[in-house]
Amino acid sequence: MSGIVRVGQLFSGTVTPATTRETSKSSSEGNVSFDKLLHDEFIKLSHHASKRLEQRGIELGKDELQKIALAIDKADAKGSKETLVLLQDTAFIVNVKNRTIVTAVNGSSLTEGVFTQIDSAVIIS
């Protein structure tokens, strides 16, 4: 996974890899701003979603952002407006038109299993 994003780092504007698993990454790449990662994937993050990511300890890396972006593209191609994106053990509600993650749910919050005001779901393997 490249460049894990922790919500606590959102406000500092930099992303530092959580581990040294990326030995092949060149040192010239340095830190990448979260805004740049989101912009590269054309995804916005609502204020509410930012809080939920922080509260629930959800980390988004570049790979996850790319998968979410692809899911949004698929939902958009089908005419979806509000979609549920399931990625491993995390669910994201996304406004497709604005390409905005509205909220995120994981862990025990997922056991409730009820999502309202969506018109589609995309499951990412």
Sine and cosine of phi, psi and omega as CSV:
sin_phi,cos_phi,sin_psi,cos_psi,sin_omega,cos_omega
0.00,0.00,0.74,-0.67,-0.05,-1.00
-0.99,-0.15,0.78,-0.62,0.12,-0.99
0.80,0.59,0.97,0.25,0.03,-1.00
-0.90,0.43,0.69,-0.73,0.00,-1.00
-0.97,-0.25,0.84,-0.54,0.08,-1.00
-0.96,-0.28,0.64,-0.77,-0.10,-1.00
-0.88,0.48,-0.56,0.83,0.04,-1.00
-0.85,0.53,-0.41,0.91,0.00,-1.00
-1.00,0.05,-0.17,0.99,0.00,-1.00
-0.84,0.54,-0.65,0.76,-0.11,-0.99
-0.98,0.19,-0.35,0.93,0.03,-1.00
-0.99,0.10,-0.29,0.96,0.05,-1.00
0.99,0.11,0.09,1.00,0.02,-1.00
-0.79,-0.62,0.41,-0.91,0.05,-1.00
-0.84,-0.54,0.80,-0.59,0.04,-1.00
-0.89,-0.45,0.76,-0.65,0.03,-1.00
-0.83,0.56,0.67,-0.74,-0.05,-1.00
-0.96,0.28,-0.47,0.88,-0.01,-1.00
-0.74,-0.67,0.06,-1.00,0.03,-1.00
-0.98,-0.20,0.46,0.89,0.01,-1.00
-0.88,0.47,-0.36,0.93,-0.08,-1.00
-1.00,-0.07,0.93,0.37,-0.03,-1.00
-0.95,0.32,-0.39,0.92,-0.02,-1.00
-0.99,0.13,-0.17,0.99,-0.02,-1.00
-0.94,0.33,0.76,-0.65,-0.02,-1.00
-0.96,0.28,0.52,-0.85,-0.03,-1.00
-0.95,0.32,-0.28,0.96,0.00,-1.00
-0.95,0.31,-0.31,0.95,0.01,-1.00
-0.94,0.34,-0.60,0.80,0.04,-1.00
0.84,0.54,-0.40,-0.92,0.02,-1.00
-0.98,0.22,0.57,-0.82,0.01,-1.00
-0.90,-0.44,0.72,-0.69,0.01,-1.00
-0.95,0.30,0.56,-0.83,0.01,-1.00
-0.88,0.48,-0.64,0.77,0.03,-1.00
-0.85,0.53,-0.64,0.76,0.00,-1.00
-0.92,0.39,-0.68,0.74,0.05,-1.00
-0.85,0.52,-0.73,0.68,0.00,-1.00
-0.90,0.43,-0.68,0.73,-0.01,-1.00
-0.90,0.44,-0.66,0.75,0.02,-1.00
-0.87,0.50,-0.54,0.84,0.00,-1.00
-0.99,-0.13,0.00,1.00,0.01,-1.00
0.84,0.54,0.71,0.70,0.01,-1.00
-0.82,-0.58,0.69,-0.72,0.09,-1.00
-0.96,-0.26,0.33,-0.94,0.01,-1.00
-0.80,-0.60,0.88,-0.48,0.00,-1.00
-0.94,0.35,0.31,-0.95,0.04,-1.00
-0.87,0.50,-0.67,0.74,0.02,-1.00
-0.88,0.48,-0.70,0.71,0.00,-1.00
-0.89,0.45,-0.64,0.77,0.04,-1.00
-0.84,0.54,-0.70,0.71,0.01,-1.00
-0.90,0.43,-0.68,0.73,-0.02,-1.00
-0.91,0.41,-0.65,0.76,0.05,-1.00
-0.87,0.50,-0.69,0.73,0.01,-1.00
-0.92,0.39,-0.75,0.66,-0.03,-1.00
-0.88,0.48,-0.60,0.80,-0.11,-0.99
-0.99,-0.14,0.05,1.00,0.06,-1.00
0.90,0.43,0.55,0.83,-0.02,-1.00
-1.00,0.05,0.80,-0.60,0.01,-1.00
-0.95,-0.31,0.68,-0.73,0.04,-1.00
-0.87,-0.49,0.86,-0.51,0.09,-1.00
-0.98,-0.19,0.03,-1.00,-0.02,-1.00
-0.87,0.49,-0.64,0.77,0.01,-1.00
-0.87,0.49,-0.69,0.72,0.01,-1.00
-0.90,0.43,-0.66,0.75,0.01,-1.00
-0.90,0.44,-0.62,0.78,0.03,-1.00
-0.91,0.42,-0.65,0.76,0.01,-1.00
-0.92,0.40,-0.65,0.76,0.03,-1.00
-0.91,0.42,-0.65,0.76,0.03,-1.00
-0.88,0.48,-0.66,0.75,0.03,-1.00
-0.91,0.42,-0.65,0.76,0.04,-1.00
-0.89,0.46,-0.64,0.77,0.03,-1.00
-0.90,0.43,-0.66,0.75,0.04,-1.00
-0.87,0.50,-0.69,0.73,0.00,-1.00
-0.90,0.44,-0.70,0.71,0.00,-1.00
-0.90,0.44,-0.65,0.76,0.01,-1.00
-0.90,0.44,-0.64,0.77,0.01,-1.00
-0.89,0.45,-0.44,0.90,0.01,-1.00
-1.00,-0.07,0.00,1.00,0.04,-1.00
1.00,0.08,0.31,0.95,0.00,-1.00
-0.94,0.34,0.46,-0.89,0.05,-1.00
-0.93,-0.36,-0.76,0.65,0.05,-1.00
-0.81,-0.59,0.86,-0.51,-0.07,-1.00
-0.82,-0.57,0.47,-0.89,0.11,-0.99
-0.99,-0.14,0.84,-0.54,0.04,-1.00
-0.94,-0.33,0.88,-0.47,0.02,-1.00
-0.98,-0.20,0.87,-0.50,0.01,-1.00
-0.79,-0.62,0.96,-0.28,-0.06,-1.00
0.82,0.57,-0.90,-0.43,-0.04,-1.00
-0.97,-0.26,0.42,0.91,-0.02,-1.00
-0.77,-0.63,0.66,-0.75,0.05,-1.00
-0.91,-0.42,0.69,-0.73,0.04,-1.00
-0.85,-0.53,0.71,-0.70,0.17,-0.99
-0.99,-0.12,0.80,-0.60,-0.12,-0.99
-0.81,-0.59,0.74,-0.67,0.18,-0.98
-0.99,0.12,0.94,-0.35,-0.15,-0.99
-0.92,0.38,-0.72,0.69,-0.06,-1.00
-0.85,0.53,-0.71,0.71,-0.02,-1.00
-1.00,0.01,-0.08,1.00,-0.05,-1.00
0.80,0.61,0.73,0.69,-0.07,-1.00
-0.88,-0.47,0.80,-0.61,0.14,-0.99
-0.97,0.25,0.86,-0.51,-0.08,-1.00
-1.00,0.01,-0.65,0.76,0.04,-1.00
-0.39,-0.92,0.24,-0.97,0.01,-1.00
-0.65,-0.76,0.62,-0.79,-0.04,-1.00
-0.70,-0.72,0.64,-0.77,0.10,-1.00
-0.52,-0.85,0.03,-1.00,0.09,-1.00
0.82,0.57,-0.73,-0.69,-0.08,-1.00
-0.91,0.42,-0.41,0.91,0.03,-1.00
-0.92,0.40,-0.41,0.91,0.01,-1.00
-0.97,0.25,-0.35,0.94,-0.07,-1.00
-0.92,0.40,-0.38,0.93,0.06,-1.00
-0.89,0.46,-0.62,0.78,0.15,-0.99
0.93,0.37,0.30,0.95,0.01,-1.00
-0.88,-0.47,0.84,-0.55,0.06,-1.00
-0.83,-0.56,0.78,-0.62,-0.04,-1.00
-0.92,-0.40,0.24,-0.97,0.06,-1.00
0.84,0.54,0.64,0.76,0.14,-0.99
-0.84,-0.54,0.42,-0.91,0.05,-1.00
-0.87,-0.49,0.05,1.00,0.02,-1.00
-0.28,-0.96,0.21,-0.98,0.08,-1.00
-0.63,-0.78,0.64,-0.77,0.08,-1.00
-0.83,-0.57,0.83,-0.56,-0.01,-1.00
-0.97,-0.23,0.84,-0.54,-0.02,-1.00
-0.98,-0.18,0.81,-0.59,0.02,-1.00
-1.00,0.03,0.00,0.00,0.00,0.00
